[in-house]
C-alpha cells in the first residue's frame, strides 16, 4: 500500500512539472493517469478502459448542456448585448460618483448571466466599458481593477459551465446548483458596488461623476436591457421554477440570442460561423479535460491517495475548520496556476474524502456538540464556496488571468496599477467567503425553498 501511495505522490509531482513546462492540462492528466495505471496494473487495463471510457463520459445527457451554453455566450458576445447592458446600467448609475464603474460591474453580472465564462466576461465588457471609464477620467487602477474583478462574476452567476461540470462530477443536481449560486452571486454584486462606493469616498478623484442622461436617452438605454433580462428570466427562471431542464433551457437561450442578433442586424454570417467554431473549440477542450481528469481519478483511486490523505488529516488532530481554511487557501493558490475547470476537475477527487471526514465537526450546536451537513448539502455548499475561491485565483498576483486580459486592453495602465485596483475587490471576495462559511444558509436557503 505504501508503494502505491508513493506512486500516486510521484504522479502528482509529474503532473505539476508537466503543467509548469506548459503542457496542456488535458494532455498532462491523460499522460499521468495512463502511465500511472500502466505502472500499477499493466497496459492491458489502460487499453481496456480507453475502449469505453470516452463514450461513457461524453454520452452523459447532462453534458449536452455545455456546448449549448458555450454557444449562447459566443453568440451573445457578437450581438451587442454587452453594449446594451452597459449603456442601460450607466443610465441608471453613471451620474453617481464612481457610477460608471458600478455600471461596469452591473454589466459584467448581466453578461455573465448569458455567457458563463469569467475570461470572456472580462474581455467583452472591458472592450465596452474601458473607453467610457477613460472618457470620464477614472484612475487607471480603479478602471482596470473594476473590470478585472467584474469578470469573475461570470464563473458563478448561472449559467456557469464550471458549475455544471462540478455538478456532474459530484453527482449533484444541476438545477439545484444553479439555485444555490443565485444568492452568493447577487451578494458579490452588492459587495463590489459597496467596494466602489467606499473607494471613491476615500479617493473622490479616482471616480468622477458621469453625465446625467436626458429622459429620452434614459428610456432608450433602459429599453435596450430588456432583451437580456428577458433571456435571463426565461432561461434561468424557467430552470428554477421547473418549466424545463437545463439542456432545453440552453437551447431556448441560444435561439433567443440568435433571434435578437438577427432582428437587430448585429449578427453577420461570418460572426455566426466564428461563434460555431469557438463553441466547437471550447467544447472539445472541455471534453478532453474531462477525459483526462477521469483517467487521473481512476489512477489516484487505485493508489488510494485521496483516501489516505483524508485518513492522515483525520489523524492529525487539526480542527475541522482549520482544515477547511487550508483547503480554500490551496484552491486560491491553484487558481493562480491553472484555469478554473481544470482545477475543479483535478482537486475535487482529493478534497471530497477530506470534506466527508471533517464534516461532522465543522459546526457546533447550542449544546457545543459538533454537527455536519447532509451529503447533498455538503456538495452544494462546498461547490459554491470552491467556485468563489477559484474566482479569487483569477485576480490574485502573480498570475491573475483576468488582470492579464484587462491589461492587454489597457496598455497605458501598468499591470501593478491594475493589481492595486483589484485589491479592494479581493478583500470584498474574502468577506463573501467568510459570510458563506459562517452562514451556510446563504447558499442552501433558496434551493430548499424552491424545491
GITA-V111561 format. One record per pair of residues at least 24 apart in sequence whose ideal C-beta (glycine too) atoms are under 10 Angstrom apart, sorted by the first residue. I is the first residue (numbers start at 1). J is the second residue. If there is no record, write none. Layout:
I:J + I:J
//
This chain:
1:303 + 1:304 + 1:308 + 2:308 + 3:40 + 3:303 + 4:36 + 4:40 + 4:302 + 4:303 + 4:304 + 4:305 + 4:308 + 5:303 + 5:304 + 5:305 + 5:307 + 5:308 + 5:309 + 5:312 + 6:303 + 6:305 + 7:36 + 7:39 + 7:40 + 7:299 + 7:302 + 7:303 + 7:305 + 8:32 + 8:36 + 8:40 + 8:299 + 8:300 + 8:301 + 8:302 + 8:303 + 8:304 + 8:305 + 8:306 + 8:308 + 8:309 + 9:303 + 9:305 + 9:308 + 9:309 + 10:36 + 10:39 + 10:303 + 11:35 + 11:36 + 11:37 + 11:39 + 11:40 + 11:296 + 11:299 + 11:300 + 11:303 + 11:305 + 12:36 + 12:296 + 12:300 + 12:305 + 12:346 + 12:350 + 15:296 + 15:346 + 16:337 + 19:337 + 19:338 + 19:342 + 19:346 + 20:337 + 24:285 + 24:288 + 24:289 + 24:292 + 24:342 + 25:285 + 25:288 + 25:289 + 25:292 + 25:293 + 25:337 + 25:338 + 25:339 + 25:341 + 25:342 + 25:343 + 25:345 + 25:346 + 26:284 + 26:285 + 26:286 + 26:287 + 26:288 + 26:289 + 26:290 + 26:291 + 26:292 + 26:293 + 26:295 + 26:342 + 26:345 + 27:288 + 27:289 + 27:292 + 28:292 + 28:296 + 28:338 + 28:342 + 28:346 + 29:288 + 29:289 + 29:290 + 29:291 + 29:292 + 29:293 + 29:294 + 29:295 + 29:296 + 29:297 + 29:299 + 29:342 + 29:345 + 29:346 + 30:288 + 30:289 + 30:291 + 30:292 + 30:293 + 30:294 + 30:295 + 30:296 + 31:292 + 31:295 + 31:296 + 32:292 + 32:295 + 32:296 + 32:299 + 32:300 + 33:291 + 33:292 + 33:293 + 33:294 + 33:295 + 33:296 + 33:297 + 33:298 + 33:299 + 33:300 + 33:302 + 34:292 + 34:295 + 34:296 + 34:298 + 34:299 + 35:295 + 35:299 + 36:295 + 36:296 + 36:298 + 36:299 + 36:300 + 36:302 + 36:303 + 37:295 + 37:296 + 37:298 + 37:299 + 37:300 + 37:302 + 37:303 + 38:299 + 39:299 + 39:303 + 40:299 + 40:302 + 40:303 + 41:299 + 41:302 + 45:298 + 45:302 + 46:295 + 46:298 + 46:299 + 49:294 + 49:295 + 49:298 + 50:291 + 50:295 + 53:291 + 53:294 + 53:295 + 53:298 + 54:287 + 54:288 + 54:290 + 54:291 + 54:294 + 54:295 + 56:294 + 57:168 + 57:287 + 57:290 + 57:291 + 57:293 + 57:294 + 57:295 + 58:287 + 58:290 + 58:291 + 60:168 + 60:290 + 61:245 + 61:247 + 62:164 + 62:165 + 62:167 + 62:168 + 62:171 + 62:173 + 62:174 + 62:245 + 62:246 + 62:247 + 63:164 + 63:165 + 63:168 + 63:247 + 63:283 + 63:286 + 63:287 + 63:290 + 64:246 + 64:247 + 64:250 + 64:251 + 65:159 + 65:161 + 65:164 + 65:168 + 65:174 + 65:245 + 65:246 + 65:247 + 65:248 + 65:249 + 65:250 + 65:251 + 66:116 + 66:159 + 66:161 + 66:164 + 66:165 + 66:168 + 66:246 + 66:247 + 66:250 + 66:279 + 66:282 + 66:283 + 66:286 + 66:287 + 66:290 + 67:161 + 67:250 + 67:254 + 67:276 + 67:279 + 67:280 + 67:282 + 67:283 + 67:284 + 67:286 + 67:287 + 68:159 + 68:246 + 68:247 + 68:248 + 68:249 + 68:250 + 68:251 + 68:252 + 68:253 + 68:254 + 68:279 + 68:283 + 69:114 + 69:115 + 69:116 + 69:117 + 69:158 + 69:159 + 69:160 + 69:161 + 69:164 + 69:235 + 69:246 + 69:247 + 69:249 + 69:250 + 69:251 + 69:253 + 69:254 + 69:279 + 69:283 + 70:115 + 70:116 + 70:117 + 70:120 + 70:159 + 70:161 + 70:250 + 70:254 + 70:275 + 70:278 + 70:279 + 70:280 + 70:281 + 70:282 + 70:283 + 70:286 + 71:250 + 71:251 + 71:253 + 71:254 + 71:257 + 71:258 + 71:275 + 71:276 + 71:278 + 71:279 + 71:280 + 71:282 + 71:283 + 72:114 + 72:115 + 72:116 + 72:159 + 72:231 + 72:235 + 72:249 + 72:250 + 72:251 + 72:252 + 72:253 + 72:254 + 72:255 + 72:256 + 72:257 + 72:258 + 72:275 + 72:279 + 73:111 + 73:112 + 73:113 + 73:114 + 73:115 + 73:116 + 73:117 + 73:120 + 73:121 + 73:124 + 73:154 + 73:159 + 73:161 + 73:253 + 73:254 + 73:257 + 73:275 + 73:278 + 73:279 + 73:282 + 74:115 + 74:117 + 74:120 + 74:254 + 74:257 + 74:271 + 74:272 + 74:274 + 74:275 + 74:276 + 74:277 + 74:278 + 74:279 + 74:280 + 74:281 + 74:282 + 75:114 + 75:253 + 75:254 + 75:255 + 75:256 + 75:257 + 75:258 + 75:260 + 75:261 + 75:267 + 75:271 + 75:272 + 75:274 + 75:275 + 75:276 + 75:278 + 75:279 + 76:111 + 76:113 + 76:114 + 76:115 + 76:116 + 76:120 + 76:124 + 76:228 + 76:231 + 76:253 + 76:254 + 76:256 + 76:257 + 76:258 + 76:260 + 76:261 + 76:267 + 76:275 + 77:111 + 77:114 + 77:115 + 77:117 + 77:120 + 77:121 + 77:123 + 77:124 + 77:125 + 77:127 + 77:257 + 77:271 + 77:274 + 77:275 + 77:278 + 78:124 + 78:257 + 78:261 + 78:266 + 78:267 + 78:268 + 78:270 + 78:271 + 78:272 + 78:274 + 78:275 + 78:278 + 79:114 + 79:227 + 79:257 + 79:258 + 79:259 + 79:260 + 79:261 + 79:262 + 79:263 + 79:264 + 79:265 + 79:266 + 79:267 + 79:271 + 79:272 + 79:275 + 80:128 + 80:224 + 80:227 + 80:260 + 80:261 + 80:264 + 80:265 + 80:266 + 80:267 + 81:107 + 81:110 + 81:111 + 81:114 + 81:115 + 81:124 + 81:128 + 81:224 + 81:225 + 81:227 + 81:228 + 81:231 + 81:257 + 81:260 + 81:261 + 81:264 + 81:266 + 82:107 + 82:108 + 82:110 + 82:111 + 82:114 + 82:115 + 82:120 + 82:121 + 82:123 + 82:124 + 82:125 + 82:126 + 82:127 + 82:128 + 82:129 + 82:228 + 83:107 + 83:124 + 83:125 + 83:127 + 83:128 + 83:129 + 83:224 + 83:266 + 84:110 + 84:111 + 84:128 + 84:221 + 84:223 + 84:224 + 84:225 + 84:226 + 84:227 + 84:228 + 84:260 + 84:264 + 84:266 + 85:109 + 85:110 + 85:111 + 85:113 + 85:114 + 85:124 + 85:125 + 85:128 + 85:129 + 85:221 + 85:224 + 85:225 + 85:227 + 85:228 + 85:229 + 86:110 + 86:111 + 86:124 + 86:125 + 86:128 + 86:129 + 86:132 + 86:221 + 86:224 + 86:225 + 87:128 + 87:132 + 87:213 + 87:217 + 87:220 + 87:221 + 87:222 + 87:224 + 87:225 + 88:218 + 88:220 + 88:221 + 88:222 + 88:223 + 88:224 + 88:225 + 88:226 + 88:228 + 88:229 + 89:129 + 89:221 + 89:222 + 89:225 + 90:129 + 90:132 + 90:136 + 90:210 + 90:211 + 90:213 + 90:221 + 91:210 + 91:212 + 91:213 + 91:217 + 91:218 + 91:219 + 91:220 + 91:221 + 91:222 + 91:224 + 91:225 + 92:213 + 92:218 + 92:221 + 92:222 + 92:225 + 93:193 + 93:196 + 93:210 + 94:132 + 94:136 + 94:209 + 94:210 + 94:211 + 94:212 + 94:213 + 94:221 + 95:209 + 95:210 + 95:211 + 95:212 + 95:213 + 96:193 + 96:196 + 96:197 + 96:200 + 96:207 + 96:209 + 96:210 + 96:212 + 97:196 + 97:197 + 97:199 + 97:200 + 97:201 + 97:204 + 97:206 + 97:207 + 97:208 + 97:209 + 97:210 + 98:138 + 98:142 + 98:146 + 98:193 + 98:195 + 98:196 + 98:197 + 98:198 + 98:199 + 98:200 + 98:201 + 98:203 + 98:204 + 98:206 + 98:207 + 98:208 + 98:209 + 98:210 + 99:136 + 99:193 + 99:196 + 99:197 + 99:200 + 99:207 + 99:208 + 99:209 + 99:210 + 99:212 + 100:129 + 100:132 + 100:133 + 100:134 + 100:135 + 100:136 + 100:138 + 100:142 + 100:143 + 100:146 + 100:196 + 100:207 + 100:208 + 100:209 + 100:210 + 100:211 + 101:129 + 101:132 + 101:133 + 101:136 + 101:138 + 101:139 + 101:142 + 101:143 + 101:145 + 101:146 + 101:147 + 101:149 + 101:150 + 101:192 + 101:193 + 101:195 + 101:196 + 101:197 + 101:199 + 101:200 + 101:206 + 101:207 + 101:210 + 101:421 + 102:146 + 102:150 + 102:189 + 102:192 + 102:193 + 102:194 + 102:195 + 102:196 + 102:197 + 102:200 + 102:207 + 103:129 + 103:132 + 103:133 + 103:146 + 103:193 + 103:210 + 104:128 + 104:129 + 104:130 + 104:132 + 104:133 + 104:138 + 104:143 + 104:146 + 104:147 + 104:149 + 104:150 + 104:192 + 104:196 + 105:129 + 105:146 + 105:147 + 105:149 + 105:150 + 105:153 + 105:188 + 105:189 + 105:190 + 105:191 + 105:192 + 105:193 + 105:195 + 105:196 + 105:425 + 106:150 + 106:153 + 106:189 + 106:192 + 106:193 + 106:225 + 107:147 + 107:150 + 107:153 + 107:225 + 107:228 + 108:146 + 108:147 + 108:149 + 108:150 + 108:151 + 108:152 + 108:153 + 108:154 + 108:157 + 108:189 + 108:192 + 109:150 + 109:153 + 109:154 + 109:156 + 109:157 + 109:185 + 109:186 + 109:188 + 109:189 + 109:192 + 109:193 + 110:153 + 110:157 + 110:189 + 110:225 + 110:228 + 110:229 + 110:232 + 111:150 + 111:151 + 111:153 + 111:154 + 111:157 + 111:228 + 112:150 + 112:151 + 112:152 + 112:153 + 112:154 + 112:155 + 112:156 + 112:157 + 112:158 + 112:159 + 112:160 + 112:185 + 112:189 + 113:153 + 113:154 + 113:157 + 113:158 + 113:159 + 113:160 + 113:185 + 113:228 + 113:229 + 113:231 + 113:232 + 113:233 + 113:235 + 113:236 + 113:253 + 114:154 + 114:157 + 114:159 + 114:227 + 114:228 + 114:231 + 114:232 + 114:235 + 114:236 + 114:253 + 114:256 + 114:257 + 115:153 + 115:154 + 115:155 + 115:157 + 115:159 + 115:160 + 115:161 + 116:154 + 116:155 + 116:156 + 116:157 + 116:158 + 116:159 + 116:160 + 116:161 + 116:162 + 116:163 + 116:164 + 116:250 + 117:151 + 117:154 + 117:155 + 117:160 + 117:161 + 117:162 + 117:282 + 117:340 + 117:341 + 118:148 + 118:150 + 118:151 + 118:152 + 118:153 + 118:154 + 118:155 + 118:156 + 118:160 + 118:162 + 118:339 + 118:340 + 118:387 + 118:390 + 118:391 + 118:394 + 118:395 + 118:401 + 118:402 + 118:405 + 119:151 + 119:152 + 119:154 + 119:155 + 119:339 + 119:340 + 119:394 + 119:401 + 119:402 + 119:404 + 119:405 + 120:151 + 120:154 + 120:278 + 120:282 + 120:405 + 121:147 + 121:150 + 121:151 + 121:152 + 121:153 + 121:154 + 121:155 + 121:157 + 121:402 + 121:405 + 122:147 + 122:148 + 122:149 + 122:150 + 122:151 + 122:152 + 122:153 + 122:154 + 122:394 + 122:395 + 122:401 + 122:402 + 122:403 + 122:404 + 122:405 + 122:406 + 122:409 + 123:147 + 123:151 + 123:402 + 123:405 + 123:406 + 123:408 + 123:409 + 124:151 + 124:154 + 124:405 + 125:150 + 125:151 + 125:153 + 125:154 + 125:406 + 126:150 + 126:151 + 126:402 + 126:405 + 126:406 + 126:407 + 126:408 + 126:409 + 126:410 + 127:409 + 129:409 + 130:406 + 130:409 + 130:410 + 130:413 + 131:409 + 132:210 + 133:207 + 133:210 + 133:410 + 134:410 + 134:412 + 134:413 + 135:210 + 135:211 + 136:207 + 136:208 + 136:209 + 136:210 + 136:211 + 137:205 + 137:206 + 137:207 + 137:208 + 138:200 + 138:205 + 138:206 + 138:207 + 138:208 + 138:210 + 138:421 + 139:199 + 139:200 + 139:203 + 139:205 + 139:206 + 139:207 + 139:208 + 139:413 + 139:417 + 139:420 + 139:421 + 140:206 + 140:410 + 140:412 + 140:413 + 140:414 + 140:417 + 140:418 + 140:420 + 140:421 + 141:199 + 141:203 + 141:206 + 141:413 + 141:414 + 141:416 + 141:417 + 141:418 + 141:419 + 141:420 + 141:421 + 141:422 + 141:423 + 141:424 + 142:196 + 142:199 + 142:200 + 142:203 + 142:205 + 142:206 + 142:207 + 142:417 + 142:418 + 142:420 + 142:421 + 142:422 + 142:424 + 143:206 + 143:207 + 143:406 + 143:410 + 143:413 + 143:417 + 143:418 + 143:421 + 144:402 + 144:403 + 144:406 + 144:407 + 144:409 + 144:410 + 144:412 + 144:413 + 144:414 + 144:415 + 144:417 + 144:418 + 144:419 + 144:420 + 144:421 + 144:422 + 145:195 + 145:196 + 145:199 + 145:206 + 145:395 + 145:403 + 145:406 + 145:413 + 145:417 + 145:418 + 145:419 + 145:420 + 145:421 + 145:422 + 145:423 + 145:424 + 145:425 + 145:426 + 146:192 + 146:195 + 146:196 + 146:199 + 146:207 + 146:406 + 146:418 + 146:421 + 146:422 + 146:424 + 146:425 + 147:402 + 147:403 + 147:405 + 147:406 + 147:409 + 147:410 + 147:418 + 147:421 + 147:422 + 148:394 + 148:395 + 148:400 + 148:401 + 148:402 + 148:403 + 148:404 + 148:405 + 148:406 + 148:407 + 148:410 + 148:418 + 148:419 + 148:421 + 148:422 + 148:425 + 149:188 + 149:192 + 149:195 + 149:196 + 149:391 + 149:394 + 149:395 + 149:402 + 149:403 + 149:406 + 149:421 + 149:422 + 149:423 + 149:424 + 149:425 + 149:426 + 149:428 + 149:429 + 150:188 + 150:189 + 150:192 + 150:402 + 150:406 + 150:425 + 151:391 + 151:394 + 151:395 + 151:401 + 151:402 + 151:403 + 151:405 + 151:406 + 152:188 + 152:192 + 152:340 + 152:387 + 152:388 + 152:390 + 152:391 + 152:392 + 152:393 + 152:394 + 152:395 + 152:401 + 152:402 + 152:422 + 152:425 + 152:426 + 152:429 + 153:185 + 153:188 + 153:189 + 153:192 + 153:391 + 154:185 + 154:391 + 154:394 + 154:402 + 155:181 + 155:185 + 155:340 + 155:341 + 155:387 + 155:388 + 155:390 + 155:391 + 155:394 + 156:180 + 156:181 + 156:182 + 156:184 + 156:185 + 156:188 + 156:384 + 156:387 + 156:388 + 156:390 + 156:391 + 157:181 + 157:182 + 157:184 + 157:185 + 157:186 + 157:188 + 157:189 + 157:232 + 157:236 + 158:182 + 158:185 + 158:232 + 158:235 + 158:236 + 158:239 + 158:240 + 158:246 + 158:249 + 159:232 + 159:235 + 159:236 + 159:239 + 159:246 + 159:249 + 159:250 + 159:253 + 160:185 + 160:340 + 160:387 + 161:282 + 161:283 + 161:286 + 161:340 + 161:341 + 162:286 + 162:339 + 162:340 + 162:341 + 162:342 + 162:343 + 162:344 + 162:345 + 162:383 + 162:386 + 162:387 + 162:390 + 162:391 + 163:340 + 163:344 + 163:383 + 163:384 + 163:386 + 163:387 + 164:246 + 164:250 + 164:286 + 164:341 + 165:286 + 165:289 + 165:290 + 165:293 + 165:340 + 165:341 + 165:344 + 165:345 + 165:348 + 166:340 + 166:341 + 166:344 + 166:345 + 166:348 + 166:379 + 166:380 + 166:382 + 166:383 + 166:384 + 166:386 + 166:387 + 166:390 + 167:246 + 167:379 + 167:380 + 167:383 + 168:290 + 169:290 + 169:293 + 169:294 + 169:297 + 169:344 + 169:345 + 169:348 + 169:349 + 169:352 + 169:379 + 169:383 + 170:344 + 170:348 + 170:349 + 170:352 + 170:375 + 170:376 + 170:378 + 170:379 + 170:380 + 170:382 + 170:383 + 171:375 + 171:376 + 171:379 + 172:375 + 172:376 + 172:378 + 172:379 + 172:380 + 172:383 + 173:246 + 173:376 + 173:379 + 173:380 + 173:447 + 173:451 + 174:239 + 174:245 + 174:246 + 174:247 + 175:239 + 175:240 + 175:241 + 175:242 + 175:245 + 175:246 + 175:249 + 175:447 + 175:450 + 175:451 + 176:376 + 176:377 + 176:379 + 176:380 + 176:383 + 176:444 + 176:446 + 176:447 + 176:448 + 176:450 + 176:451 + 177:246 + 177:379 + 177:380 + 177:383 + 177:384 + 177:387 + 177:447 + 178:236 + 178:239 + 178:240 + 178:246 + 178:249 + 178:446 + 178:447 + 179:236 + 179:239 + 179:240 + 179:380 + 179:443 + 179:444 + 179:445 + 179:446 + 179:447 + 179:448 + 179:449 + 179:450 + 179:451 + 180:377 + 180:379 + 180:380 + 180:381 + 180:383 + 180:384 + 180:442 + 180:443 + 180:444 + 180:445 + 180:446 + 180:447 + 180:448 + 181:236 + 181:380 + 181:383 + 181:384 + 181:387 + 181:388 + 181:443 + 181:446 + 181:447 + 182:236 + 182:240 + 182:384 + 182:443 + 182:446 + 182:447 + 182:450 + 183:384 + 183:436 + 183:441 + 183:442 + 183:443 + 183:444 + 183:445 + 183:446 + 183:447 + 184:384 + 184:385 + 184:387 + 184:388 + 184:432 + 184:433 + 184:435 + 184:436 + 184:442 + 184:443 + 184:446 + 185:384 + 185:387 + 185:388 + 185:432 + 187:388 + 187:428 + 187:431 + 187:432 + 187:435 + 187:436 + 187:442 + 187:443 + 188:388 + 188:391 + 188:425 + 188:428 + 188:429 + 188:432 + 190:428 + 190:432 + 191:425 + 191:427 + 191:428 + 191:429 + 191:430 + 191:431 + 191:432 + 191:435 + 192:424 + 192:425 + 192:428 + 192:429 + 192:432 + 193:428 + 194:424 + 194:428 + 194:431 + 195:424 + 195:425 + 195:426 + 195:427 + 195:428 + 195:429 + 195:431 + 196:424 + 196:425 + 196:428 + 198:424 + 198:428 + 199:421 + 199:424 + 199:425 + 202:424 + 206:421 + 224:264 + 227:256 + 227:257 + 227:259 + 227:260 + 227:261 + 227:263 + 227:264 + 228:256 + 228:257 + 228:260 + 230:256 + 230:260 + 231:255 + 231:256 + 231:257 + 231:259 + 231:260 + 232:256 + 240:446 + 240:447 + 240:450 + 240:451 + 241:450 + 242:450 + 242:451 + 254:279 + 285:339 + 285:341 + 285:342 + 286:341 + 286:342 + 286:345 + 289:339 + 289:341 + 289:342 + 289:344 + 289:345 + 289:346 + 290:341 + 290:345 + 292:342 + 292:345 + 292:346 + 293:341 + 293:342 + 293:344 + 293:345 + 293:346 + 293:348 + 293:349 + 294:345 + 294:349 + 296:345 + 296:346 + 296:349 + 297:345 + 297:346 + 297:348 + 297:349 + 297:350 + 298:349 + 300:346 + 300:349 + 300:350 + 301:349 + 304:353 + 305:349 + 305:350 + 305:353 + 306:348 + 306:349 + 306:350 + 306:351 + 306:352 + 306:353 + 306:354 + 307:350 + 307:353 + 307:354 + 307:357 + 308:353 + 309:350 + 309:351 + 309:353 + 309:354 + 309:357 + 310:350 + 310:351 + 310:352 + 310:353 + 310:354 + 310:355 + 310:356 + 310:357 + 310:358 + 311:353 + 311:354 + 311:357 + 312:354 + 312:357 + 313:353 + 313:354 + 313:357 + 313:358 + 314:353 + 314:354 + 314:357 + 314:358 + 315:357 + 318:358 + 319:358 + 319:361 + 319:362 + 320:354 + 320:355 + 320:357 + 320:358 + 320:359 + 320:360 + 320:361 + 320:362 + 320:363 + 320:370 + 320:372 + 321:358 + 321:361 + 321:362 + 321:363 + 321:364 + 321:437 + 322:358 + 323:354 + 323:355 + 323:357 + 323:358 + 323:361 + 323:362 + 324:351 + 324:354 + 324:355 + 324:358 + 324:359 + 324:362 + 324:382 + 324:385 + 324:437 + 325:433 + 325:437 + 326:354 + 327:351 + 327:354 + 327:355 + 327:358 + 327:382 + 327:385 + 327:386 + 327:389 + 328:382 + 328:385 + 328:386 + 328:388 + 328:389 + 328:392 + 328:433 + 328:437 + 329:389 + 329:392 + 330:389 + 331:385 + 331:386 + 331:387 + 331:388 + 331:389 + 331:390 + 331:392 + 331:393 + 332:388 + 332:389 + 332:390 + 332:391 + 332:392 + 332:393 + 332:396 + 332:426 + 332:429 + 332:430 + 332:433 + 333:389 + 333:392 + 333:393 + 333:396 + 333:399 + 334:389 + 334:390 + 334:393 + 335:386 + 335:387 + 335:389 + 335:390 + 335:391 + 335:392 + 335:393 + 335:394 + 335:395 + 335:396 + 335:399 + 335:400 + 335:401 + 336:392 + 336:393 + 336:394 + 336:395 + 336:396 + 336:397 + 336:398 + 336:399 + 336:400 + 336:401 + 337:393 + 337:399 + 338:390 + 338:393 + 338:399 + 338:401 + 339:390 + 339:393 + 339:394 + 339:401 + 340:386 + 340:387 + 340:390 + 340:391 + 340:393 + 340:394 + 340:401 + 341:390 + 343:386 + 343:389 + 343:390 + 343:393 + 344:383 + 344:386 + 344:387 + 344:390 + 347:386 + 347:390 + 348:379 + 348:382 + 348:383 + 348:386 + 351:382 + 351:386 + 352:378 + 352:379 + 352:382 + 355:379 + 355:381 + 355:382 + 355:386 + 362:437 + 362:440 + 363:437 + 363:438 + 363:440 + 373:440 + 373:444 + 374:444 + 376:444 + 376:447 + 377:440 + 377:443 + 377:444 + 377:447 + 377:448 + 378:440 + 378:444 + 380:440 + 380:443 + 380:444 + 380:447 + 381:436 + 381:437 + 381:440 + 381:441 + 381:442 + 381:443 + 381:444 + 382:440 + 382:443 + 383:443 + 384:436 + 384:440 + 384:442 + 384:443 + 384:444 + 385:432 + 385:433 + 385:436 + 385:437 + 385:440 + 385:443 + 388:429 + 388:430 + 388:432 + 388:433 + 388:436 + 388:443 + 389:429 + 389:430 + 389:432 + 389:433 + 391:426 + 391:429 + 391:432 + 391:433 + 392:425 + 392:426 + 392:429 + 392:430 + 392:432 + 392:433 + 394:422 + 395:419 + 395:421 + 395:422 + 395:423 + 395:425 + 395:426 + 395:429 + 396:422 + 396:426 + 396:429 + 397:422 + 397:423 + 397:426 + 400:426
//
